[in-house]
Amino acid sequence: MLLVIAIAVGVTVIVLTRHRESEASPSATAVTGEIASADDTGPVSVVTDEPT
């Protein structure tokens, strides 16, 4: 039982470490510009005065 827990913890640490490393490297498919995407981390601006 203890062996199973130790293996599960070890696998979790390895997966999380690799995930952090992949987030740190810049993505080659990153879109720059004014297009919204699920990966947006910038500030949000709200239009309060729309000239129509």
N, C-alpha and C positions, 0 to 999 in steps of 0.2 A: 504494500500500500504506500509506504514512504517512497519507494522507488518511482511509482507512478506520479506522485506529487512532484518529486524532484525533476522528473523528465518534463512534466507540464510547465513548471516554472522556467526551466531552461529554454524550452521552445518559445515560450512567451517573451522572454528577454531577447532572444535572437531575432524574433520577428519584429519586435518594437524597435530594436537597434537598427535593423535594415530599413524599416519604414522611415525613421528619422533621417537616416543618411540619404534616402531617395528624395525626401522633401528639401534637404539642404542644397542639393544640386539643382541648377537651373534647368527648366524644362525646354526642350527644343521645340515643342509645339505651343509655347506660350503665345497668346495673342496680345498684341499691344494695340492700343487705340481706345475708342469710346464704345466698344462692344461689350455688353454685359455677359458674364459667364458665371458658372457655379463656383469658380475659383477666385472670384473677386475678393480682395482684402483691403481695398482702398476706402477712403471715406465716402459717405453717401451725401449727395446734395439733393435738396428738395426745391423744386421750382415753385416759388411763391408769387411771382409776378410774370404772367405769361402775356406777351404782347400779341393780341389777336385782332 
